[in-house]
C-alpha cells in the first residue's frame, strides 16, 4: 500500500461541517477536474447530501493510482492518511475567527430541544436574570484579580447567558428572534456608529471626539426624548449615579443642580457625581476600598486566631484594624 503513488489531481479536501457546505476556494479546480469525487462517512448527513457524491470506497487508494480522486473529509482519518502517504496533498483553509461560536450555538440549541436538559428547557428570561448578574460580577472579579484563566472562563459564562437568552427569544411565538438577529443588530450598530472606520467620515480625530460622536449617533438612532433615556436603572446605585451625572454633564447641567443634601442618599449621590466629574469611576473606587477592607478584616481575624483571641471586642477590632484604617480613606 505504501508503494502506491496517486495520480496527478488526486487530493484530500478538508472541510468544516460547522461552515455548512463550504469548500475551500483552492479545492474548486481539483473538484472540477477530478475523475472521481468521494465524501468521507464522518461528514454530517446534510453535508453529504449537499455534496451529492458517494461515500469513499475501501479501495480508494488503488483507484487513485490510475485516476484523479478527490476525497472530501472533515478530518484526516485512516483513509485520508493512506491517500496522503501515497502523495495526495491536503487542501484546506484556516477556520475563520469565531467558528467555535457555531458549536456554542449548537450546544445551546441541543440543551433547549426535546431530549436535552430539563432544567435548561424550563428557564425563561426572568429566571435567568440572576445568573446574568452573578456571571457579570464574577467576570469583574477576574478582571480585577488579573486572573487570565478565570477571565477566559468567566467570559464564556457571560457568553452562555447571551446564547441562552437568544435561544429563549427564538421560541417566542409572538416576536421571535435568534442569535443571528442579535449578532446582525450588533454589527449594524458598530458599523453605523463608527463612520470614521467604515465610511468616508474623517471628523473623528481623538478618543474624546469619537465618544461624543458615538453618543450623538446613538441619540439619532434611538430618537430619545430625554438625556436619561436608555440609562440602565437596575445597575448598582453608585454606578447609576455616575452614569446619570455623565449624561447630565454632557447636557450642560452643572454639579450645583444635581442632588445634594444632608440625607445619606443625596450625600452619596453628590460624592459619586463629584468623583465622576473628576475623572474617577466611583463604583470602582468604592469597590477598591471595600475589597481592601475585606482583606484587612481577614488579616485581623487571622491575627486574632494566632493570638488565641476568639471573642473580639470593639476595642480589639479598632486595634487590629487601626494600623491601616486610614489607608482606605
C-alpha contacts under 8 A as a table, 3 or more apart, distances in Angstrom:
res1	aa1	res2	aa2	distance
1	X	4	X	5.65
1	X	61	X	7.96
2	X	82	X	7.72
2	X	85	X	6.68
2	X	86	X	6.23
3	X	86	X	7.14
4	X	61	X	7.71
4	X	62	X	7.48
4	X	65	X	6.49
4	X	86	X	5.72
5	X	64	X	7.98
5	X	65	X	5.81
5	X	86	X	4.78
5	X	87	X	5.95
6	X	10	X	6.40
6	X	61	X	7.23
6	X	64	X	4.96
6	X	65	X	4.26
6	X	66	X	7.09
6	X	67	X	7.78
6	X	68	X	7.60
6	X	83	X	7.47
6	X	86	X	5.76
6	X	87	X	5.97
6	X	88	X	6.44
7	X	10	X	5.86
7	X	64	X	5.77
7	X	65	X	5.15
7	X	66	X	5.68
7	X	67	X	5.64
7	X	68	X	5.44
7	X	69	X	7.92
8	X	67	X	7.82
8	X	68	X	6.03
9	X	30	X	6.19
9	X	33	X	7.46
9	X	34	X	6.53
9	X	68	X	4.91
9	X	69	X	6.91
9	X	70	X	7.68
10	X	30	X	7.70
10	X	34	X	7.25
10	X	64	X	6.57
10	X	67	X	7.61
10	X	68	X	4.46
10	X	69	X	4.50
10	X	70	X	5.36
10	X	88	X	5.67
10	X	89	X	7.56
11	X	30	X	7.47
11	X	68	X	7.93
11	X	69	X	6.53
11	X	70	X	4.90
11	X	71	X	6.45
11	X	83	X	7.90
11	X	88	X	4.80
11	X	89	X	5.15
11	X	90	X	6.05
11	X	91	X	7.01
12	X	70	X	5.80
12	X	71	X	4.88
12	X	72	X	6.08
12	X	73	X	7.21
12	X	80	X	6.73
12	X	83	X	7.60
12	X	84	X	7.52
12	X	88	X	6.48
12	X	89	X	6.15
12	X	90	X	4.73
12	X	91	X	6.02
13	X	23	X	7.92
13	X	24	X	7.76
13	X	27	X	6.54
13	X	70	X	6.97
13	X	71	X	5.99
13	X	72	X	4.73
13	X	73	X	6.16
13	X	90	X	5.95
13	X	91	X	4.83
13	X	92	X	5.88
14	X	24	X	7.88
14	X	72	X	6.13
14	X	73	X	5.23
14	X	74	X	5.36
14	X	75	X	6.56
14	X	90	X	7.02
14	X	91	X	6.10
14	X	92	X	4.90
14	X	93	X	7.78
15	X	22	X	7.13
15	X	23	X	6.12
15	X	24	X	7.22
15	X	72	X	6.97
15	X	73	X	6.07
15	X	74	X	5.06
15	X	75	X	7.97
15	X	92	X	6.70
16	X	19	X	5.63
16	X	20	X	7.32
16	X	22	X	7.72
16	X	74	X	5.80
16	X	95	X	7.74
17	X	20	X	5.34
17	X	21	X	7.10
17	X	43	X	6.91
17	X	44	X	6.73
17	X	47	X	6.97
17	X	74	X	6.93
18	X	99	X	7.35
18	X	102	X	6.48
18	X	103	X	7.33
19	X	22	X	6.02
19	X	99	X	7.86
20	X	47	X	6.69
21	X	47	X	5.67
21	X	50	X	6.65
21	X	51	X	7.40
23	X	27	X	6.78
23	X	28	X	7.44
24	X	27	X	5.40
24	X	28	X	7.18
24	X	91	X	7.48
24	X	92	X	5.64
24	X	93	X	5.73
25	X	28	X	5.61
26	X	29	X	6.88
26	X	30	X	7.86
26	X	91	X	6.95
26	X	92	X	7.50
27	X	30	X	5.33
27	X	31	X	6.16
27	X	91	X	6.31
27	X	92	X	7.47
28	X	31	X	5.06
28	X	32	X	6.17
29	X	32	X	5.20
29	X	33	X	6.34
30	X	33	X	5.34
30	X	34	X	5.89
30	X	70	X	7.22
31	X	34	X	5.32
31	X	37	X	7.21
31	X	70	X	6.56
33	X	68	X	7.97
34	X	37	X	6.64
34	X	68	X	5.17
34	X	69	X	5.68
34	X	70	X	6.28
35	X	67	X	6.08
35	X	68	X	5.17
35	X	69	X	5.97
36	X	67	X	7.63
36	X	68	X	6.57
36	X	69	X	4.88
36	X	70	X	6.40
37	X	53	X	6.24
37	X	54	X	7.42
37	X	69	X	5.97
37	X	70	X	5.03
37	X	71	X	6.12
37	X	72	X	7.60
38	X	53	X	5.63
38	X	54	X	5.35
38	X	55	X	5.45
38	X	56	X	4.84
38	X	69	X	7.68
38	X	70	X	6.35
38	X	71	X	4.94
38	X	72	X	6.15
39	X	43	X	7.32
39	X	48	X	6.48
39	X	51	X	7.71
39	X	53	X	6.22
39	X	54	X	6.08
39	X	55	X	4.79
39	X	56	X	5.59
39	X	71	X	5.85
39	X	72	X	4.86
39	X	73	X	6.12
40	X	43	X	5.87
40	X	55	X	5.73
40	X	56	X	5.69
40	X	71	X	6.91
40	X	72	X	6.07
40	X	73	X	4.90
40	X	74	X	7.44
41	X	44	X	7.97
41	X	55	X	5.84
41	X	56	X	7.18
42	X	73	X	7.29
42	X	74	X	7.00
43	X	47	X	6.41
43	X	48	X	6.40
43	X	73	X	6.48
43	X	74	X	6.06
44	X	47	X	5.30
44	X	48	X	6.33
45	X	48	X	5.12
45	X	49	X	6.11
46	X	49	X	5.11
46	X	50	X	6.11
47	X	50	X	5.03
47	X	51	X	6.15
48	X	51	X	5.14
48	X	52	X	6.21
48	X	53	X	6.99
49	X	52	X	5.11
49	X	53	X	7.66
56	X	60	X	6.69
56	X	71	X	7.19
57	X	60	X	5.52
58	X	61	X	7.96
58	X	79	X	7.95
59	X	62	X	5.42
59	X	63	X	6.38
60	X	63	X	4.98
60	X	64	X	6.07
60	X	69	X	7.87
61	X	64	X	5.04
61	X	65	X	6.57
61	X	82	X	7.02
61	X	83	X	5.87
61	X	86	X	7.72
62	X	65	X	5.34
62	X	66	X	7.59
63	X	66	X	5.94
63	X	67	X	6.15
63	X	69	X	7.51
64	X	67	X	5.00
64	X	68	X	5.72
64	X	69	X	5.44
65	X	68	X	7.89
71	X	80	X	7.53
73	X	76	X	7.35
73	X	80	X	7.85
75	X	80	X	7.86
76	X	79	X	7.63
76	X	80	X	5.17
76	X	81	X	5.87
77	X	80	X	5.32
77	X	81	X	5.95
78	X	81	X	5.03
78	X	82	X	6.18
79	X	82	X	5.18
79	X	83	X	6.50
80	X	83	X	5.13
80	X	84	X	6.14
81	X	84	X	4.94
81	X	85	X	6.03
82	X	85	X	5.07
82	X	86	X	6.33
83	X	86	X	5.06
83	X	87	X	6.57
83	X	88	X	5.48
84	X	87	X	5.17
84	X	88	X	4.52
84	X	89	X	6.19
84	X	90	X	7.24
85	X	88	X	7.12
95	X	99	X	6.53
96	X	99	X	5.84
97	X	100	X	7.96
98	X	101	X	5.44
98	X	102	X	7.63
99	X	102	X	5.59
99	X	103	X	7.55
100	X	103	X	5.30
100	X	104	X	6.59
101	X	104	X	4.88
101	X	105	X	6.22
102	X	105	X	5.12
102	X	106	X	6.24
103	X	106	X	5.03
103	X	107	X	6.10
104	X	107	X	5.17
104	X	108	X	6.24
104	X	163	X	7.91
105	X	108	X	5.16
105	X	109	X	6.20
105	X	163	X	6.64
105	X	179	X	7.97
106	X	109	X	5.04
106	X	110	X	6.17
107	X	110	X	5.04
107	X	111	X	6.26
108	X	111	X	5.15
108	X	112	X	6.39
108	X	163	X	6.86
108	X	164	X	6.73
108	X	167	X	7.30
109	X	112	X	5.28
109	X	113	X	6.02
109	X	167	X	6.89
110	X	113	X	5.14
110	X	114	X	7.88
110	X	115	X	7.95
110	X	116	X	5.72
111	X	115	X	7.88
111	X	116	X	4.36
111	X	117	X	5.09
111	X	120	X	6.26
111	X	121	X	7.06
112	X	116	X	5.81
112	X	117	X	6.58
112	X	118	X	7.98
112	X	120	X	5.87
112	X	121	X	4.80
112	X	167	X	7.78
113	X	116	X	5.38
113	X	117	X	7.97
113	X	121	X	7.22
116	X	120	X	7.92
116	X	121	X	7.52
117	X	120	X	5.33
117	X	121	X	6.17
118	X	121	X	5.06
118	X	122	X	6.36
119	X	122	X	5.33
119	X	123	X	6.79
120	X	123	X	5.58
123	X	127	X	5.84
123	X	128	X	6.58
123	X	168	X	7.97
124	X	127	X	5.40
124	X	128	X	6.22
124	X	165	X	7.65
124	X	168	X	6.36
125	X	128	X	5.30
125	X	129	X	6.44
125	X	165	X	6.23
125	X	168	X	7.17
126	X	129	X	5.41
127	X	130	X	6.95
128	X	131	X	5.44
128	X	132	X	6.50
128	X	161	X	7.78
128	X	165	X	7.86
129	X	132	X	5.25
129	X	133	X	6.46
130	X	133	X	5.24
130	X	134	X	6.15
131	X	134	X	4.95
131	X	135	X	5.89
131	X	161	X	7.60
132	X	135	X	5.32
132	X	136	X	6.08
132	X	158	X	6.82
132	X	161	X	6.01
133	X	136	X	5.20
133	X	137	X	6.35
134	X	137	X	5.29
134	X	138	X	6.23
135	X	138	X	4.98
135	X	139	X	6.15
135	X	154	X	6.74
135	X	157	X	6.27
135	X	158	X	5.81
136	X	139	X	5.06
136	X	140	X	6.29
136	X	154	X	7.88
136	X	158	X	6.38
137	X	140	X	4.88
137	X	141	X	6.20
138	X	141	X	4.99
138	X	142	X	6.34
138	X	154	X	6.55
139	X	142	X	5.08
139	X	143	X	6.31
139	X	150	X	7.79
139	X	151	X	6.29
139	X	154	X	5.02
139	X	155	X	6.49
139	X	158	X	7.77
140	X	143	X	5.09
140	X	144	X	6.14
141	X	144	X	5.04
141	X	145	X	6.05
142	X	145	X	5.14
142	X	146	X	5.93
142	X	147	X	5.35
142	X	148	X	7.44
142	X	150	X	5.56
142	X	151	X	5.14
142	X	154	X	7.44
143	X	146	X	5.01
143	X	147	X	6.63
143	X	151	X	6.35
144	X	147	X	7.93
146	X	151	X	7.73
147	X	150	X	5.34
147	X	151	X	5.96
148	X	151	X	4.90
148	X	152	X	6.28
149	X	152	X	5.29
149	X	153	X	6.38
150	X	153	X	5.05
150	X	154	X	5.91
151	X	154	X	5.23
151	X	155	X	6.02
152	X	155	X	5.30
152	X	156	X	6.43
153	X	156	X	5.13
153	X	157	X	6.40
154	X	157	X	4.84
154	X	158	X	6.22
155	X	158	X	5.15
155	X	159	X	6.11
156	X	159	X	4.91
156	X	160	X	6.12
157	X	160	X	4.98
157	X	161	X	6.64
158	X	161	X	5.19
158	X	162	X	6.69
159	X	162	X	5.10
159	X	163	X	6.27
160	X	163	X	5.07
160	X	164	X	5.90
161	X	164	X	4.96
161	X	165	X	6.10
162	X	165	X	5.37
162	X	166	X	6.14
163	X	166	X	5.14
163	X	167	X	6.07
163	X	179	X	6.68
164	X	167	X	5.17
164	X	168	X	6.23
165	X	168	X	5.07
165	X	169	X	6.07
166	X	169	X	4.96
166	X	170	X	6.20
166	X	177	X	7.07
166	X	178	X	5.07
166	X	179	X	5.17
166	X	182	X	7.36
167	X	170	X	5.08
167	X	171	X	6.83
167	X	178	X	5.96
167	X	179	X	6.91
168	X	171	X	5.44
168	X	172	X	7.03
169	X	172	X	5.33
169	X	175	X	7.89
169	X	176	X	5.60
169	X	177	X	5.62
169	X	178	X	6.24
170	X	176	X	4.64
170	X	177	X	4.63
170	X	178	X	4.64
170	X	179	X	7.98
171	X	176	X	6.06
171	X	177	X	7.92
172	X	175	X	5.72
172	X	176	X	4.69
172	X	177	X	7.75
173	X	176	X	5.98
177	X	180	X	7.93
177	X	181	X	6.01
177	X	182	X	7.64
178	X	181	X	5.46
178	X	182	X	6.51
179	X	182	X	4.94
179	X	183	X	6.13
180	X	183	X	5.07
180	X	184	X	5.93
181	X	184	X	5.00
181	X	185	X	6.02
182	X	185	X	5.26
182	X	186	X	6.32
183	X	186	X	5.06
183	X	187	X	6.19
184	X	187	X	5.11
184	X	188	X	6.15
185	X	188	X	5.13
185	X	189	X	6.16
186	X	189	X	5.09
186	X	190	X	6.15
187	X	190	X	5.20
187	X	191	X	6.12
188	X	191	X	5.29
188	X	192	X	6.04
189	X	192	X	5.27
189	X	193	X	6.02
190	X	193	X	5.33
190	X	194	X	6.18
191	X	194	X	5.32
191	X	195	X	6.74
191	X	197	X	7.88
191	X	198	X	6.10
192	X	195	X	6.05
192	X	198	X	7.90
192	X	217	X	8.00
193	X	213	X	7.83
193	X	214	X	5.71
193	X	217	X	6.16
193	X	218	X	7.45
194	X	197	X	5.41
194	X	198	X	6.26
194	X	199	X	7.77
194	X	214	X	7.54
195	X	198	X	5.10
195	X	199	X	4.64
195	X	200	X	6.67
195	X	201	X	5.38
195	X	202	X	7.99
196	X	199	X	5.81
196	X	200	X	6.30
196	X	201	X	4.61
196	X	202	X	5.30
196	X	203	X	7.04
196	X	204	X	6.35
197	X	200	X	7.79
197	X	201	X	7.77
201	X	204	X	7.57
202	X	205	X	7.45
204	X	209	X	5.83
204	X	210	X	5.35
204	X	213	X	7.57
205	X	209	X	6.55
205	X	210	X	7.14
206	X	209	X	5.54
206	X	210	X	6.10
207	X	210	X	5.04
207	X	211	X	6.20
208	X	211	X	5.17
208	X	212	X	6.27
209	X	212	X	5.01
209	X	213	X	6.05
210	X	213	X	5.06
210	X	214	X	6.17
211	X	214	X	5.00
211	X	215	X	6.43
212	X	215	X	5.23
212	X	216	X	6.24
213	X	216	X	4.94
213	X	217	X	6.11
214	X	217	X	5.25
214	X	218	X	6.05
215	X	218	X	4.96
215	X	219	X	6.14
216	X	219	X	5.20
216	X	220	X	6.42
217	X	220	X	5.05
217	X	221	X	6.18
218	X	221	X	5.10
218	X	222	X	5.99
219	X	222	X	5.32
219	X	223	X	5.75
219	X	224	X	5.94
220	X	223	X	5.32
220	X	224	X	7.64
224	X	227	X	7.34
224	X	229	X	6.16
225	X	229	X	7.06
226	X	229	X	5.26
227	X	247	X	6.23
227	X	248	X	7.18
227	X	251	X	7.28
228	X	231	X	5.71
228	X	244	X	6.74
228	X	247	X	6.63
228	X	248	X	7.91
231	X	240	X	7.90
231	X	243	X	7.31
231	X	244	X	7.46
232	X	235	X	5.94
232	X	240	X	7.47
233	X	240	X	6.61
234	X	240	X	7.98
235	X	239	X	6.61
235	X	240	X	5.92
236	X	239	X	5.40
236	X	240	X	6.03
237	X	240	X	4.87
237	X	241	X	6.11
238	X	241	X	5.14
238	X	242	X	6.29
238	X	268	X	7.79
238	X	269	X	7.26
238	X	272	X	6.38
238	X	282	X	6.56
238	X	283	X	5.54
239	X	242	X	5.05
239	X	243	X	6.17
239	X	281	X	7.96
239	X	282	X	6.92
239	X	283	X	5.24
240	X	243	X	5.10
240	X	244	X	6.14
241	X	244	X	5.20
241	X	245	X	6.08
241	X	269	X	5.86
241	X	272	X	6.30
241	X	273	X	6.63
242	X	245	X	5.02
242	X	246	X	6.19
242	X	272	X	5.82
242	X	273	X	5.70
242	X	276	X	5.79
242	X	281	X	7.32
242	X	282	X	6.87
242	X	283	X	7.90
243	X	246	X	5.03
243	X	247	X	6.33
244	X	247	X	5.15
244	X	248	X	5.99
245	X	248	X	5.01
245	X	249	X	5.90
245	X	258	X	7.85
245	X	273	X	5.56
245	X	276	X	7.16
245	X	277	X	7.72
246	X	249	X	5.21
246	X	250	X	6.33
246	X	276	X	7.21
246	X	277	X	7.52
247	X	250	X	5.30
247	X	251	X	6.42
248	X	251	X	5.11
248	X	252	X	6.43
248	X	253	X	5.18
248	X	254	X	7.73
249	X	252	X	5.07
249	X	253	X	5.18
249	X	254	X	6.39
249	X	255	X	7.73
250	X	253	X	7.42
253	X	257	X	6.57
253	X	258	X	7.67
254	X	257	X	5.53
254	X	258	X	7.02
255	X	258	X	5.27
255	X	273	X	7.36
255	X	274	X	7.45
258	X	270	X	7.33
259	X	266	X	5.53
259	X	267	X	7.89
259	X	269	X	6.39
259	X	270	X	6.14
260	X	266	X	4.63
260	X	267	X	5.54
260	X	269	X	6.86
260	X	270	X	5.26
261	X	266	X	5.21
261	X	267	X	5.66
262	X	266	X	6.81
262	X	267	X	6.16
263	X	266	X	5.60
263	X	267	X	6.15
264	X	267	X	5.17
264	X	268	X	6.08
265	X	268	X	5.19
265	X	269	X	6.17
266	X	269	X	5.04
266	X	270	X	6.12
267	X	270	X	5.10
267	X	271	X	6.29
268	X	271	X	5.13
268	X	272	X	6.13
269	X	272	X	5.04
269	X	273	X	5.96
270	X	273	X	5.06
270	X	274	X	6.07
271	X	274	X	5.20
271	X	275	X	6.12
272	X	275	X	5.17
272	X	276	X	6.14
272	X	282	X	5.42
273	X	276	X	5.15
273	X	277	X	6.23
274	X	277	X	5.24
274	X	278	X	6.22
275	X	278	X	5.01
275	X	279	X	6.45
275	X	280	X	5.01
275	X	281	X	6.70
275	X	282	X	5.93
276	X	279	X	5.16
276	X	280	X	4.96
276	X	281	X	5.61
276	X	282	X	6.39
277	X	280	X	7.22
280	X	285	X	7.30
281	X	284	X	5.45
281	X	285	X	6.15
282	X	285	X	4.85
282	X	286	X	5.95
283	X	286	X	5.32
283	X	287	X	6.07
284	X	287	X	5.00
284	X	288	X	6.04
285	X	288	X	5.21
285	X	289	X	6.47
286	X	289	X	5.21
286	X	290	X	6.10
287	X	290	X	4.97
287	X	291	X	6.01
288	X	291	X	5.22
288	X	292	X	6.11
289	X	292	X	5.04
289	X	293	X	6.10
289	X	328	X	5.52
289	X	329	X	7.99
290	X	293	X	5.05
290	X	294	X	6.18
291	X	294	X	5.02
291	X	295	X	6.23
292	X	295	X	5.13
292	X	296	X	6.26
292	X	328	X	7.28
293	X	296	X	5.04
293	X	297	X	6.16
293	X	328	X	7.48
294	X	297	X	5.12
294	X	298	X	6.33
295	X	298	X	5.16
295	X	299	X	6.30
296	X	299	X	4.97
296	X	300	X	6.05
296	X	321	X	6.84
297	X	300	X	5.02
297	X	301	X	6.14
297	X	321	X	7.26
298	X	301	X	5.14
298	X	302	X	6.19
299	X	302	X	5.03
299	X	303	X	6.19
300	X	303	X	5.10
300	X	304	X	6.15
300	X	317	X	7.72
300	X	320	X	5.55
300	X	321	X	6.57
301	X	304	X	5.03
301	X	305	X	6.19
302	X	305	X	5.19
302	X	306	X	6.25
303	X	306	X	5.14
303	X	307	X	6.28
304	X	307	X	5.14
304	X	308	X	6.17
304	X	309	X	5.04
304	X	310	X	6.53
304	X	312	X	7.84
305	X	308	X	5.00
305	X	309	X	5.78
305	X	310	X	6.16
306	X	309	X	7.68
309	X	312	X	6.64
312	X	315	X	7.90
312	X	316	X	5.50
312	X	317	X	6.46
313	X	316	X	4.99
313	X	317	X	6.34
314	X	317	X	5.17
314	X	318	X	6.29
315	X	318	X	5.06
315	X	319	X	6.15
316	X	319	X	5.10
316	X	320	X	6.09
317	X	320	X	5.10
317	X	321	X	5.86
317	X	322	X	7.76
318	X	321	X	5.27
318	X	322	X	5.11
319	X	322	X	5.11
319	X	323	X	7.20
320	X	323	X	6.93
321	X	324	X	6.06
321	X	325	X	5.79
322	X	325	X	4.76
322	X	326	X	7.62
323	X	326	X	7.69
324	X	327	X	5.39
324	X	328	X	7.75
325	X	328	X	6.35
325	X	329	X	7.69
326	X	329	X	5.41
